[in-house]
C-alpha cells in the first residue's frame, strides 16, 4: 500500500471524508484574517494572543497538506471541552477547516484545537495555510505590529492599531 492510499485509509477509518472542499490554494493575509474570523465563535478571539498581528506577519498563505506531528502546538493552552467537541464532530464525518501556521518553526497561528483533535485521533496529516519564510512582512510594514522605529525608550511614539496610517 502506497503512502497516499495508507493516509486515505486512516482518514476513512477515523470517519473523515477526503479533504475535497474547494479551499483557495493561496490567500492574502487579509483573506486569512476574514477566514479566521469565520472559524471563531467570537470576533474578540482575534484580539487574543496578537492573532491579527501574527496573521499579518506574512503577505500570503499557501494551502498545504502537512504531517500532523510536524506542527508545534506546545505554546497554546487547550480547552478540553472544545477539543472534545472537535473530536466528536470529526468522528461524525465533519472535515475541519485548514489551520493557519507560519513555516518558520511550523508554529500554529490559528487552529490549535483542530490540530490537537486530529493528532489525538491519529490522523497523520492536516490541511494548513502556511505563511512561508519568503513572504514574511517586516515589522514596520505590519499594520498590527505596533512597530516603533525610533531608538528612544519613550513609548509615546509607538504606533497603535487604532492610530491612522
C-alpha positions as CSV (number, residue, x, y, z in Angstrom):
1,X,0.0,0.0,0.0
2,X,1.5,3.4,-1.0
3,X,1.6,6.3,1.4
4,X,-1.3,8.2,-0.2
5,X,-3.6,5.1,0.0
6,X,-2.5,4.5,3.6
7,X,-3.3,8.1,4.6
8,X,-6.6,7.8,2.8
9,X,-7.4,4.6,4.6
10,X,-6.5,6.1,8.0
11,X,-8.8,9.0,7.3
12,X,-11.6,6.7,6.2
13,X,-11.2,4.6,9.4
14,X,-11.3,7.7,11.5
15,X,-14.6,8.7,9.8
16,X,-13.0,11.6,7.8
17,X,-14.1,12.2,4.3
18,X,-11.3,13.3,1.9
19,X,-10.5,16.9,2.2
20,X,-12.1,17.7,-1.1
21,X,-13.5,21.1,-0.2
22,X,-12.5,23.8,-2.6
23,X,-10.3,25.9,-0.3
24,X,-8.4,28.6,-2.3
25,X,-4.8,27.4,-2.9
26,X,-3.4,30.9,-1.9
27,X,-4.8,33.6,0.3
28,X,-3.6,37.1,1.2
29,X,-3.2,38.0,4.9
30,X,-6.5,40.0,4.7
31,X,-8.3,36.9,3.3
32,X,-6.8,34.7,6.0
33,X,-8.0,37.2,8.7
34,X,-11.5,37.1,7.2
35,X,-11.3,33.3,7.1
36,X,-10.2,33.1,10.7
37,X,-13.0,35.4,11.8
38,X,-15.5,33.0,10.3
39,X,-14.0,30.0,12.1
40,X,-14.2,31.6,15.6
41,X,-17.3,31.9,17.8
42,X,-16.4,35.5,18.9
43,X,-14.6,38.2,16.9
44,X,-12.8,39.1,20.2
45,X,-10.8,35.9,19.7
46,X,-8.8,37.7,17.1
47,X,-7.6,40.2,19.7
48,X,-6.3,37.4,22.0
49,X,-2.6,36.3,21.5
50,X,-2.0,39.0,19.0
51,X,-3.8,36.9,16.3
52,X,-4.2,39.8,13.8
53,X,-0.5,40.7,14.2
54,X,0.5,37.1,13.6
55,X,-1.7,36.7,10.6
56,X,-0.4,39.8,9.0
57,X,3.2,38.7,9.6
58,X,3.1,37.1,6.1
59,X,2.0,38.6,2.8
60,X,0.2,35.4,1.7
61,X,-0.5,31.8,2.8
62,X,-0.4,28.6,0.7
63,X,-2.7,25.7,1.3
64,X,-0.6,22.6,2.1
65,X,-1.1,19.2,3.5
66,X,1.4,18.6,6.3
67,X,2.3,15.8,8.7
68,X,0.3,16.4,11.9
69,X,3.3,15.6,14.0
70,X,5.4,18.3,12.4
71,X,3.4,21.2,13.8
72,X,4.4,22.9,17.1
73,X,1.3,23.2,19.3
74,X,3.1,23.4,22.6
75,X,2.7,27.1,23.2
76,X,-1.1,27.3,23.3
77,X,-3.5,26.0,26.0
78,X,-6.1,23.5,25.1
79,X,-9.8,23.8,26.2
80,X,-10.8,20.2,26.9
81,X,-14.5,20.9,26.2
82,X,-13.7,22.4,22.8
83,X,-11.3,19.7,22.0
84,X,-13.9,17.1,22.8
85,X,-16.4,18.9,20.6
86,X,-14.0,18.9,17.7
87,X,-13.2,15.2,18.1
88,X,-16.9,14.3,18.2
89,X,-17.6,16.4,15.1
90,X,-14.7,14.8,13.2
91,X,-15.9,11.3,14.3
92,X,-19.3,12.3,12.9
93,X,-17.7,12.9,9.5
94,X,-17.0,16.7,9.6
95,X,-13.9,17.9,7.9
96,X,-12.2,20.6,10.0
97,X,-11.2,23.7,8.0
98,X,-7.5,24.2,7.4
99,X,-5.4,25.6,10.3
100,X,-3.0,28.6,9.8
101,X,0.7,28.3,10.6
102,X,3.9,30.0,10.0
103,X,6.5,28.0,8.2
104,X,9.3,29.2,10.4
105,X,9.1,26.5,13.2
106,X,5.7,25.3,12.0
107,X,4.0,27.3,14.7
108,X,0.3,27.4,14.8
109,X,-1.3,30.9,14.3
110,X,-4.8,29.6,14.3
111,X,-6.3,26.1,14.7
112,X,-4.8,24.7,17.9
113,X,-7.9,22.7,18.8
114,X,-8.4,21.4,15.2
115,X,-4.8,20.3,15.2
116,X,-4.9,18.7,18.6
117,X,-8.1,16.8,17.8
118,X,-6.6,15.3,14.6
119,X,-3.4,14.5,16.4
120,X,-5.2,12.7,19.3
121,X,-7.2,10.7,16.7
122,X,-4.1,9.6,15.0
123,X,-4.8,11.4,11.7
124,X,-1.4,11.6,10.1
125,X,-1.9,14.8,8.0
126,X,-3.6,18.1,8.3
127,X,-4.5,20.8,5.8
128,X,-2.9,24.2,6.7
129,X,-2.5,27.6,5.2
130,X,1.2,28.1,5.5
131,X,2.9,31.6,5.7
132,X,6.2,30.9,4.1
133,X,9.6,32.4,5.1
134,X,9.8,34.2,1.7
135,X,6.5,36.0,2.5
136,X,7.4,37.4,5.9
137,X,6.3,41.0,6.4
138,X,8.9,43.3,8.0
139,X,7.5,44.6,11.4
140,X,7.5,48.2,10.2
141,X,5.1,47.2,7.4
142,X,2.7,45.1,9.5
143,X,-0.2,47.3,10.4
144,X,-0.9,45.4,13.6
145,X,2.7,45.1,14.9
146,X,2.9,48.3,17.0
147,X,6.3,48.8,15.5
148,X,8.4,51.6,16.9
149,X,11.2,52.7,14.6
150,X,12.8,55.3,16.8
151,X,15.5,54.3,19.3
152,X,14.4,56.2,22.3
153,X,12.7,54.3,25.1
154,X,9.7,56.6,25.1
155,X,6.6,54.6,24.1
156,X,4.6,57.7,23.3
157,X,5.6,57.5,19.7
158,X,4.7,53.8,19.3
159,X,2.2,53.2,16.6
160,X,-1.1,51.6,17.8
161,X,-3.7,49.8,15.5
162,X,-6.2,52.5,16.4
163,X,-3.9,55.2,15.0
164,X,-4.3,56.4,11.4
165,X,-1.8,55.1,8.9
